[in-house]
Amino acid sequence: MALLATVAIDARPTVFGNKAVVTGTITNADATSGHIDLSGLLASVDMIVVNGVGSTALAAASTAVDGTTVYLANLTSGSGGDYQFMAMGHRS
């Protein structure tokens, strides 16, 4: 699967004890699946939220987490198929 996400870290990240929040976007041109590797930012992923961006209704993305890798499926491909995500987990 192709890496679809550009990870952008908040300029002033919020930290809850040993937790960190990572936000980013999934720019989706042709693929309906992919993954986000958060191993450089988090030691583990506790939760992930993926939402569509824009006014066009998008199919709900399916997610699965394996350690620090988030696998995505059922993404809407083509123009307007962009998503945003927020992940929270243990800081690395």
PLY file of the C-alpha trace (Angstrom):
ply
format ascii 1.0
element vertex 92
property float x
property float y
property float z
element edge 91
property int vertex1
property int vertex2
end_header
0.00 0.00 0.00
1.15 3.49 -0.76
1.85 6.07 1.92
-0.96 8.57 1.37
-0.64 10.95 4.29
1.38 14.05 4.87
1.83 14.34 8.64
1.74 17.88 10.01
2.49 18.42 13.71
0.75 21.27 15.47
3.12 24.19 16.02
2.17 24.14 19.71
1.41 20.47 20.41
-0.76 19.51 23.32
0.73 16.88 25.59
-1.18 14.93 28.23
1.46 13.39 30.49
3.06 10.74 28.31
0.58 11.22 25.41
0.98 13.23 22.20
-1.47 14.29 19.48
-0.53 14.11 15.77
-2.67 15.70 13.06
-2.40 15.52 9.30
-4.07 15.12 5.96
-4.60 12.27 3.54
-4.41 13.55 -0.02
-6.07 10.86 -2.06
-5.78 10.96 -5.86
-6.16 7.41 -7.19
-5.93 4.94 -4.30
-8.70 3.58 -2.09
-6.34 2.28 0.61
-2.99 3.08 2.17
-1.18 3.52 5.47
0.26 6.14 7.79
3.54 5.33 9.56
3.67 7.21 12.87
6.74 5.40 14.26
8.86 8.57 14.13
6.33 10.45 16.26
4.61 7.98 18.57
5.65 4.85 20.49
2.11 3.45 20.11
-1.23 4.62 18.73
-4.16 4.63 21.16
-6.76 6.18 18.85
-7.21 7.51 15.33
-10.01 9.66 13.88
-10.38 10.14 10.11
-12.84 12.68 8.64
-13.55 13.84 5.12
-12.57 17.38 4.09
-14.76 19.69 2.04
-18.43 19.84 1.13
-18.56 16.60 -0.90
-19.83 13.59 1.05
-17.11 10.94 1.36
-17.30 7.28 2.27
-16.29 6.59 5.86
-12.70 5.37 5.92
-11.97 2.08 7.67
-8.93 2.06 9.95
-6.85 -0.61 11.65
-3.84 -0.01 13.91
-0.79 -2.28 14.19
1.72 -0.75 16.62
2.48 2.65 15.09
1.12 1.96 11.61
-2.43 2.95 10.72
-3.96 1.05 7.78
-6.68 2.80 5.78
-9.34 1.30 3.52
-12.55 2.39 1.77
-11.17 5.83 0.90
-12.99 7.85 -1.77
-10.61 8.29 -4.69
-10.48 11.11 -7.20
-10.97 14.84 -6.93
-12.31 15.87 -3.55
-11.35 12.58 -1.88
-9.22 14.24 0.80
-9.34 13.40 4.50
-7.88 14.76 7.73
-6.81 12.68 10.70
-5.94 13.01 14.35
-4.01 10.32 16.22
-3.21 10.17 19.91
-0.73 7.83 21.51
2.30 7.43 23.75
5.12 9.84 22.92
8.22 8.23 21.45
0 1
1 2
2 3
3 4
4 5
5 6
6 7
7 8
8 9
9 10
10 11
11 12
12 13
13 14
14 15
15 16
16 17
17 18
18 19
19 20
20 21
21 22
22 23
23 24
24 25
25 26
26 27
27 28
28 29
29 30
30 31
31 32
32 33
33 34
34 35
35 36
36 37
37 38
38 39
39 40
40 41
41 42
42 43
43 44
44 45
45 46
46 47
47 48
48 49
49 50
50 51
51 52
52 53
53 54
54 55
55 56
56 57
57 58
58 59
59 60
60 61
61 62
62 63
63 64
64 65
65 66
66 67
67 68
68 69
69 70
70 71
71 72
72 73
73 74
74 75
75 76
76 77
77 78
78 79
79 80
80 81
81 82
82 83
83 84
84 85
85 86
86 87
87 88
88 89
89 90
90 91
